[in-house]
Amino acid sequence: MGVVHIGLKMSGDELWRKVESIARATLARAAFGRSGARFYEGGSAVFEDGGGIIIRNSGYIIIDGDITGAGEFDWTGPWKLSGPGQVTAPTTEWSGDIELTGDLNVVDAGRIKVGSSLVLNPSGNNGRVEFANGAQVFTDGSSIQVYLGNGVCQVSNAEAKLQVGGTSFRVQSGQIYASGMDTMNATEVPGGFVGAIVNFSGQIFRLV
């Protein structure tokens, strides 16, 4: 039987149960002032059933350690990340302009696609620019070439060359070469001779 203290409106057992109930009760609608609250020796705060943290009036969070989580991260306003980082995801979408003050390095044979019509591809021919119509700009190490179907324009330190199929026009320092041009009978040109190059109605022929 519990002892009833004179002046108390409950027995000692009832008082003890009340104190124990208060000690075990959650801190519903609790408030912390300047002293704050401290969790130590591995203690933690757990929010269940949709609870969370709301920081108002220019409050802040200081974290010395790691942040690990799962779910959606939604942020509105400016942000700044300093130091090395890594993003690992199947696809990352970015809407808006990006300004870089350093280098952009694409490694492991990655490509850069611009819309549906332009691709920067590092593989093959020491890298190339590919267009949707099949045209390419590439280099073979000693020259740069613009290529589309049966036509190619090739420029190196020693010469410039235009070619369509078997017809080509090649320019070197002090020299001009042409091959595969159409021919015309020398007898059709007054004063013509075999091997001469003539301009007839804007087209160049080799006399045979």
C-alpha positions, 0 to 999 in steps of 0.5 A: 500500500502506498503512503499518503503524505499529509498535504498531498492529494494523491498517494506516493505510488500515484505520484511516482507513476505521474513522475514516471509518465512525465519522464517518458512522455514525448516533448510535444510542443516543447520550446528551447531557448538560448541554451538549446538542446544537445544530443551526445554519446551517439544520441540522435533525433528521429522524425517519424510519420512525416515530421521534419525541421523548419528553420525560420528568420535567417536561421542556419545549419552547420554540419561537420560530417557527412550527409546521407539520404534518399529521396528528392532534393528540392532547392529554391535560391542561390547555392554554392559548392566548393571543393571536388565533387562527383555526380553519378546518375544515368541521366542528369537534366539541366535547364538553363545556361551554364557559364564555365570559367575553367576547362570542360574535360570529357573523358573515357571517349564521351561525346558532346551532343548539340540538339539533334544535328551536331555531335563532337566525337573523340573516337575515330580520325583523331576526333571529329564533328558529325552532322545529321546530314552525314557531313563530318569535320575531322583530322588525320593527324597531318590535315583537317578535312571537311567531308560529305558523301562523295566530296571532300575538302582537305587542308594541310600545311603543304597543300589544299585539295578539293575532290569530288569522286575521281575529280580533284584540284590540288594547290601547293606552294607555287604549283597547281594540279588537276586530275579527272577533268573532262576532255575535249578533242584538240581539233575542236579548239582553234590552235589546240594541241593535245595536253592543253588546258582550255576554258570553254564556256566556264568549264575547264577541259583537257585536250586529247 
